[in-house]
Structure formats: C-alpha cells, structure tokens
C-alpha cells in the first residue's frame, strides 16, 4: 500500500516520487517500483513505532543520519537481512532524498548527510552454474513425447540460449520473435529497457516446431497448464523438477543450488570459456556496467590460468641473445655502484 499521511511536505514528496518520478520519468518496472515502495513503507512503519510518532507527525527532519542508521541496523538484526538487502534499502532512501532535494533545495543538507553513509561490503556469493555436460543431462530428463515435457524442454533451452532473466522469459510474446537471416528475440529487461537477443539456427528450428505443435499464433510464447502466463514460482518449480531428476545421473549437481537464473550464469561462463570478450558478453546479457559482467571472471579461474599459460608459451624466455646487458660493462658497473 502507498504510505498515507495527513497533508504535509513529506506526504506530497513521497506521492510525487512514486507516481511521477519513478513511474513516468524513470519508467521503472513494476518489480522495481514495488521494491522501492516496500522500503519506504518499512521506513515509515519503523519511524512510527520506534520514534513513537503518529504517521502524520513524521517529517523529513526524521530522515537524519542517526535514525537511518538505526533503521538499517534494525533490518539487519531483527529481520536477519544480508548486506545486499541492507544496501538496497539504503540505496532506495538515498534515491528518495536525492529526488527531494531537486524538488526543494532546502533539503540538500539532509540528502548529503544520508549520502555520506557508506554501503556495507557484501560477501561474495558462490555462483552456481551448469557445465555443458550437466546442462545436457538436465534437458535429457524432459519427456519429449508428452506435451508438458516437450514444452519444458523448449522453455529451458531458450532460457539458456538467450540467458534471459525469468521476468524476461515469461513476458516473451510471439510477435517478439523475428525469424530472418539473423533471427532474434526482443525482450524487456531491467528498467524497462528493450534489448535484442540473437538466437542460433538450432534454436530457431526448435521454436518453429514448438510454435507449430502448440498452434501459437498470438500472445505469450509460454503458458502454464491453466493457459495463463507463467509466474516466477512456476518457472522455479520446472527447473527444480528436472535438476532433481538429474542428480542420480550427475552427482555434481548435488552440491549445487541450480535455479532458473543459473542458466543465465551458465551461458556467461560458457562464453568466457570459449574466448568471448567481456564487452560482447556484457552486451549480450544487457549489463549497464562491465563491472557486473566481470564477476564471471571469479568463477572461470581455470580458463584465465590456461590463457596465461598459452600466452606465456608465445614468449621464449630462454633466448637472451642481444640482451642489453651483453657487452655493456660500464652500465653494469654503474648500476652495481648504487648497491654500496
């Protein structure tokens, strides 16, 4: 629910921040919008309870460093939130106050005070991905003779092929697929940004057979058994089902937490292992910053080491003929004199 207060500056600013700035100016997705709304609602609820104030009594003066730090500590300890969640809450609050000071410069001091609060260093999480062998094992669990098994095979194949986020996958419509010499799919990514994802000829053939078998001529590419759009939960259950079925044949999967997002990680890792440059992977995944893509370097150490060794083999370290030191005794004596 939207935060409700009596008429005051804070209530008006919160309302315009969500209804005008996030929705119309920034055009944030529904998921991002709701996550921001949830944070501000939590903060107002916290102020109401811990500052012992009525909702309409809360003002921007309460958005001071002491209270914000207290709120961040509260969600960490009481709600057992990890550093990433704490940092997200702080980022949302900073975003709100940054907007506030642009509307009314009198609040610039309040914004700068909170902007100086540092984000906590997040612990690096292990990113689980599927090897080629594991991926093939998972896909082989699909019963292609059954309607649902065939659909799940196509769904997971496309999840890997495009490295889509789940939200992007479930929103793909038939008219988003363009079959041509360089076939591609249009998806709506984070921040409602549209991007083009090129697909292979093999994937085109799979999609064409699927579309023909299921007589799909309009609407969403994938529908659940109730002929409704899939949810995140529904896609999670599908992946969980086939990963669990694969564990008997692929013991390595027992030590991994494979989710739909793991297919995206897998594609990025396989790109790197095949020598694809980071900028190309960044563009394919739709990352705004290459630093986000660089996280895959941490899980492809073997590839990096192999590359280093291969490059080293190009250099003959034993060939010292023509070295600058040969025959230049004066220079050697000069350098040795600095040791004394």
C-alpha positions as CSV (number, residue, x, y, z in Angstrom):
1,X,0.0,0.0,0.0
2,X,1.0,3.6,-0.6
3,X,2.2,5.4,2.5
4,X,-0.7,7.6,3.8
5,X,-0.3,10.6,6.0
6,X,-2.1,13.9,6.6
7,X,-1.2,16.8,4.3
8,X,2.4,17.8,4.8
9,X,5.6,18.2,2.7
10,X,6.7,14.6,3.3
11,X,3.4,13.0,2.2
12,X,3.4,15.1,-1.0
13,X,7.0,14.3,-1.8
14,X,6.5,10.6,-1.3
15,X,3.5,10.6,-3.6
16,X,5.3,12.5,-6.4
17,X,8.4,10.4,-6.0
18,X,6.4,7.2,-6.8
19,X,3.6,8.5,-9.1
20,X,5.6,11.0,-11.1
21,X,9.3,10.3,-10.8
22,X,9.6,6.5,-10.7
23,X,6.7,5.7,-12.9
24,X,6.8,8.5,-15.5
25,X,10.3,10.0,-15.6
26,X,12.4,6.9,-14.8
27,X,9.9,4.4,-16.1
28,X,10.9,1.8,-13.6
29,X,9.5,-1.7,-14.0
30,X,6.7,-2.9,-11.7
31,X,9.1,-5.1,-9.7
32,X,11.5,-2.2,-9.1
33,X,8.6,0.2,-8.2
34,X,7.2,-2.3,-5.7
35,X,10.6,-2.9,-4.1
36,X,11.1,0.8,-3.6
37,X,7.6,1.2,-2.2
38,X,8.3,-1.7,0.2
39,X,11.4,0.0,1.5
40,X,9.8,3.4,2.1
41,X,6.8,1.8,3.7
42,X,9.1,-0.2,6.1
43,X,10.9,3.0,7.0
44,X,7.7,4.9,7.8
45,X,6.5,2.0,9.9
46,X,9.8,1.9,11.7
47,X,9.6,5.6,12.4
48,X,6.0,5.3,13.7
49,X,6.9,2.5,16.1
50,X,10.4,3.5,17.3
51,X,10.1,7.2,17.3
52,X,6.6,6.9,18.9
53,X,5.1,9.2,16.4
54,X,1.8,9.2,14.5
55,X,2.2,8.8,10.8
56,X,1.2,12.3,10.0
57,X,3.7,13.6,12.5
58,X,6.7,12.2,10.7
59,X,8.6,14.8,8.7
60,X,11.8,14.9,6.7
61,X,13.6,16.0,9.8
62,X,13.3,12.4,11.0
63,X,15.3,11.3,7.9
64,X,18.5,12.1,9.7
65,X,21.7,10.1,9.9
66,X,21.0,8.7,13.4
67,X,17.5,7.4,12.5
68,X,18.5,6.0,9.1
69,X,21.5,4.1,10.6
70,X,19.2,2.8,13.4
71,X,16.7,1.6,10.8
72,X,19.4,-0.2,8.8
73,X,20.7,-1.9,11.9
74,X,17.2,-2.9,12.8
75,X,16.5,-4.6,9.4
76,X,19.9,-6.4,9.7
77,X,19.5,-7.7,13.2
78,X,15.7,-8.1,13.6
79,X,14.9,-9.1,10.1
80,X,18.1,-11.0,9.6
81,X,18.8,-9.3,6.3
82,X,22.1,-9.8,4.5
83,X,24.4,-6.9,3.5
84,X,22.9,-6.8,0.0
85,X,19.4,-6.2,1.3
86,X,20.7,-3.5,3.7
87,X,22.5,-1.8,0.9
88,X,19.4,-1.9,-1.3
89,X,17.3,-0.2,1.5
90,X,20.0,2.5,1.8
91,X,20.1,3.0,-1.9
92,X,16.3,3.5,-2.1
93,X,16.4,6.0,0.8
94,X,19.3,7.9,-0.9
95,X,17.3,7.9,-4.2
96,X,14.3,9.3,-2.5
97,X,16.3,12.1,-0.7
98,X,18.1,12.9,-3.9
99,X,14.8,13.4,-5.6
100,X,13.5,15.5,-2.6
101,X,16.4,18.0,-2.8
102,X,15.9,18.5,-6.5
103,X,12.3,19.4,-5.8
104,X,13.1,21.7,-2.9
105,X,16.8,22.7,-2.5
106,X,16.2,23.4,1.2
107,X,16.6,19.7,1.8
108,X,20.1,19.4,0.1
109,X,21.7,19.2,3.5
110,X,19.5,16.3,4.5
111,X,20.4,14.4,1.3
112,X,24.2,15.0,1.7
113,X,24.0,13.8,5.3
114,X,22.5,10.4,4.2
115,X,24.5,10.2,1.0
116,X,27.7,10.1,3.2
117,X,26.5,6.8,4.7
118,X,28.6,4.1,3.1
119,X,27.3,0.8,1.7
120,X,28.5,-2.3,3.5
121,X,30.9,-4.6,1.8
122,X,28.9,-7.6,0.6
123,X,30.2,-11.1,1.0
124,X,30.8,-12.7,-2.4
125,X,28.3,-15.5,-3.0
126,X,29.3,-18.6,-4.8
127,X,27.7,-18.5,-8.3
128,X,26.5,-21.9,-9.3
129,X,26.3,-22.7,-13.0
130,X,25.8,-25.7,-15.2
131,X,28.6,-27.3,-17.1
132,X,27.8,-28.4,-20.7
133,X,27.5,-32.0,-19.5
134,X,25.2,-31.0,-16.6
135,X,23.0,-28.9,-18.9
136,X,22.6,-31.8,-21.4
137,X,21.7,-34.1,-18.5
138,X,19.0,-31.7,-17.3
139,X,17.5,-31.3,-20.8
140,X,17.5,-35.1,-21.4
141,X,15.2,-35.5,-18.4
142,X,12.3,-34.0,-20.4
143,X,9.9,-36.4,-21.9
144,X,9.6,-35.1,-25.4
145,X,6.6,-37.4,-26.1
146,X,4.5,-35.6,-23.5
147,X,3.0,-32.2,-24.1
148,X,4.4,-30.7,-20.8
149,X,7.8,-32.4,-21.2
150,X,8.2,-31.0,-24.7
151,X,7.2,-27.5,-23.6
152,X,9.6,-27.6,-20.6
153,X,12.4,-28.7,-22.9
154,X,11.9,-25.7,-25.2
155,X,11.5,-23.4,-22.2
156,X,14.7,-24.4,-20.6
157,X,16.6,-24.5,-23.9
158,X,15.5,-20.9,-24.6
159,X,16.4,-19.9,-21.0
160,X,19.9,-21.0,-21.7
161,X,20.1,-19.9,-25.3
162,X,19.1,-16.3,-24.5
163,X,20.4,-16.0,-21.0
164,X,17.1,-14.4,-20.2
165,X,16.0,-13.4,-16.7
166,X,12.9,-15.2,-15.6
167,X,10.8,-12.0,-15.8
168,X,12.0,-11.5,-19.4
169,X,11.3,-15.1,-20.4
170,X,7.7,-15.2,-19.2
171,X,6.9,-11.9,-21.0
172,X,8.1,-13.1,-24.4
173,X,5.2,-12.9,-26.9
174,X,5.0,-14.4,-30.4
175,X,5.4,-11.0,-32.1
176,X,8.7,-10.5,-30.2
177,X,10.3,-13.3,-32.2
178,X,11.8,-12.3,-35.5
179,X,12.8,-15.2,-37.8
180,X,15.2,-14.0,-40.5
181,X,18.8,-14.4,-41.7
182,X,19.9,-13.2,-38.2
183,X,17.0,-14.3,-36.1
184,X,16.4,-12.6,-32.8
185,X,14.0,-12.1,-29.8
186,X,13.1,-8.8,-28.3
187,X,12.9,-8.8,-24.5
188,X,12.1,-6.1,-22.0
189,X,14.9,-6.1,-19.4
190,X,15.6,-4.2,-16.2
191,X,14.5,-0.6,-16.1
192,X,12.0,-1.4,-19.0
193,X,14.9,-1.4,-21.4
194,X,14.3,-3.3,-24.6
195,X,17.2,-5.4,-26.0
196,X,17.7,-7.6,-28.9
197,X,19.0,-11.2,-28.3
198,X,20.2,-13.1,-31.4
199,X,19.5,-16.8,-31.4
200,X,21.1,-19.7,-33.3
201,X,19.6,-21.6,-36.2
202,X,19.2,-24.7,-34.0
203,X,17.1,-22.6,-31.5
204,X,15.0,-21.2,-34.4
205,X,14.2,-24.8,-35.6
206,X,13.2,-25.8,-32.0
207,X,11.0,-22.7,-31.7
208,X,9.3,-23.2,-35.1
209,X,8.4,-26.8,-34.3
210,X,7.2,-25.8,-30.8
211,X,5.0,-22.9,-32.2
212,X,3.6,-25.2,-34.8
213,X,2.9,-28.1,-32.4
214,X,1.1,-25.8,-29.9
215,X,-0.7,-23.7,-32.6
216,X,0.6,-20.5,-31.0
217,X,-0.2,-17.5,-33.3
218,X,-0.5,-14.7,-30.7
219,X,0.0,-13.9,-27.1
220,X,2.7,-15.3,-24.8
221,X,5.1,-17.9,-26.1
222,X,4.8,-20.0,-22.9
223,X,1.6,-20.6,-21.0
224,X,1.1,-22.9,-18.0
225,X,-1.4,-25.8,-17.7
226,X,-4.1,-23.3,-16.9
227,X,-3.4,-21.4,-20.1
228,X,-2.1,-18.5,-18.1
229,X,1.1,-16.6,-18.1
230,X,3.8,-18.3,-16.1
231,X,4.9,-16.9,-12.8
232,X,8.5,-16.8,-11.3
233,X,7.3,-19.6,-9.0
234,X,6.1,-21.7,-11.9
235,X,9.5,-21.5,-13.7
236,X,11.3,-22.2,-10.5
237,X,9.3,-25.4,-10.0
238,X,10.0,-26.6,-13.5
239,X,13.8,-26.1,-13.2
240,X,13.8,-27.7,-9.7
241,X,11.9,-30.8,-11.0
242,X,14.4,-31.6,-13.8
243,X,17.5,-30.7,-11.8
244,X,16.3,-33.2,-9.1
245,X,15.7,-35.8,-11.7
246,X,19.3,-35.3,-13.0
247,X,21.0,-35.8,-9.7
248,X,21.2,-39.6,-9.9
249,X,22.9,-39.4,-13.3
250,X,25.0,-36.3,-12.5
251,X,26.3,-36.4,-8.9
252,X,28.0,-32.9,-9.2
253,X,24.5,-31.4,-9.2
254,X,24.0,-32.5,-5.6
255,X,26.5,-29.8,-4.5
256,X,24.9,-27.0,-6.5
257,X,21.9,-24.7,-6.0
258,X,20.6,-24.5,-9.5
259,X,17.8,-22.0,-10.2
260,X,16.4,-20.5,-13.4
261,X,19.0,-17.7,-13.1
262,X,21.7,-20.3,-13.1
263,X,21.0,-20.8,-16.9
264,X,22.0,-17.2,-17.4
265,X,25.2,-17.7,-15.4
266,X,25.9,-20.8,-17.3
267,X,25.7,-19.0,-20.7
268,X,28.0,-16.3,-19.5
269,X,30.6,-18.8,-18.2
270,X,30.5,-20.8,-21.4
271,X,31.0,-17.7,-23.4
272,X,34.1,-16.9,-21.4
273,X,35.4,-20.5,-21.6
274,X,35.2,-20.2,-25.4
275,X,37.2,-17.0,-25.5
276,X,34.4,-14.4,-25.9
277,X,35.4,-10.9,-24.8
278,X,33.8,-9.3,-21.8
279,X,32.3,-6.4,-23.7
280,X,30.5,-8.8,-26.0
281,X,29.2,-10.8,-23.0
282,X,28.2,-7.5,-21.3
283,X,26.1,-6.5,-24.4
284,X,24.5,-10.0,-24.7
285,X,23.5,-10.0,-21.0
286,X,22.3,-6.4,-21.1
287,X,24.5,-5.3,-18.2
288,X,24.8,-1.5,-17.9
289,X,28.3,-1.7,-16.4
290,X,31.1,-4.1,-17.4
291,X,31.9,-4.5,-13.7
292,X,28.8,-6.6,-13.3
293,X,30.0,-8.9,-16.1
294,X,33.5,-9.1,-14.5
295,X,32.1,-11.2,-11.7
296,X,32.2,-14.2,-14.0
297,X,36.0,-14.0,-14.1
298,X,36.0,-15.2,-10.5
299,X,34.3,-18.5,-11.4
300,X,36.4,-19.2,-14.5
301,X,39.8,-19.2,-12.9
302,X,40.8,-22.3,-14.9
303,X,40.1,-20.5,-18.2
304,X,42.2,-17.5,-17.0
305,X,45.1,-19.7,-16.0
306,X,45.0,-21.6,-19.3
307,X,45.0,-18.3,-21.2
308,X,48.0,-17.0,-19.2
309,X,50.0,-20.3,-19.8
310,X,49.1,-20.2,-23.5
311,X,50.3,-16.6,-23.8
312,X,53.5,-17.4,-21.9
313,X,54.3,-20.2,-24.4
314,X,54.5,-17.5,-27.1
315,X,57.5,-15.9,-25.5
316,X,60.9,-17.5,-25.5
317,X,62.2,-16.6,-22.1
318,X,65.4,-18.5,-22.6
319,X,66.5,-16.5,-25.6
320,X,68.9,-13.9,-24.2
321,X,70.8,-13.2,-27.4
322,X,71.1,-9.5,-28.0
323,X,70.3,-8.6,-24.4
324,X,71.0,-5.0,-23.4
325,X,73.4,-6.2,-20.7
326,X,75.7,-8.1,-23.0
327,X,79.0,-6.2,-23.6
328,X,77.8,-3.1,-21.7
329,X,80.2,-3.4,-18.7
330,X,80.1,0.3,-17.9
331,X,76.4,0.3,-17.4
332,X,76.6,-2.8,-15.2
333,X,79.3,-1.2,-13.1
334,X,77.3,2.0,-12.8
335,X,74.2,0.0,-11.5
336,X,76.3,-2.0,-9.1
337,X,77.8,1.1,-7.6
338,X,74.3,2.1,-6.3
339,X,74.3,-1.0,-4.1
340,X,77.2,0.4,-2.0
